[in-house]
Amino acid sequence: MTFQDIFKSSFLEKAGSFQAVDFVIAMGAAFVLGLFIFWVYKKTFNGVMYSAGFGVSLVALTLIATLVILAVTSNVVLSLGMVGALSIVRFRTAIKEPLDIAYLFWAIAVGIVLGAGLLPLAVFGSLFIGIVLIVFVNKKPTDHPYIMIVSCHAEAEKEVYGCLQEDVKKQVLKSKTVSETGIEMTLEVRLKGADSMFVNKIAGLAGVKHAVLVSYNGDYMS
């Protein structure tokens, strides 16, 4: 009984048909494009806490996807088994930023395309996606929103609104709390410029307890 008879398959033939040059080119390109995805992620990150581990996982995910597709494209039976094996995988890690999902799919897509041997498509597609993300994600709004909290007596409410109409570009009431001690209002305001002296003006009105202006970095509708 020979070594081939033990396996009773074309295992040695598959090993002999393995092209090391194709593997090196595909994995090398996956590493370079994975680093490019990592770089774009760093340039476009606007969250609260930056995770270097997530960026490294984008590089690893590109390499892993390329390796899997290289194996799948070499054998039809293996591809069916791989689909069945991957279908039972479940990920429990929560995605904190919606844009992170785009980077995950980008890394997987690049790995699939490289594994299929479409190197030009992976390169030019990644460049196009990277440019689009850098342009649109880093695009700053023309007017920055602020949240203003004013605590005052009921008789001073109209005076507060009058000052806001004169000194800000736009105001939207978000919440209003009325109690025995007075009124607390939360408003979204858009400044006419960089001047915030109107806060001092409102705080100096009779009946106003305090006025707070806070920069707002969340999503909002124009």
Number of C-alpha atoms within 10 A of each C-alpha: 5 6 8 12 9 8 10 8 10 11 11 12 10 12 9 9 10 13 10 9 9 13 15 11 14 23 22 13 21 31 20 15 24 27 18 17 26 20 13 18 21 14 13 17 17 14 12 8 7 11 11 11 8 15 22 14 15 26 23 19 23 29 27 19 21 29 19 15 19 21 15 19 14 13 11 11 10 13 16 11 12 15 11 11 10 9 9 7 8 7 5 6 6 6 9 9 12 8 16 16 12 12 20 18 14 21 27 22 19 28 32 23 21 28 27 15 18 13 17 11 13 21 17 11 15 20 14 11 14 18 11 12 18 15 11 10 13 13 10 9 7 6 14 15 21 17 19 20 19 22 23 24 18 16 13 17 18 10 15 20 12 11 15 19 12 11 18 16 13 15 18 11 12 12 11 13 10 13 9 7 10 17 19 21 17 18 18 20 23 17 18 14 11 8 10 13 9 15 19 12 14 24 18 13 15 13 18 22 16 16 18 14 16 12 12 14 13 7 7 8 3 5
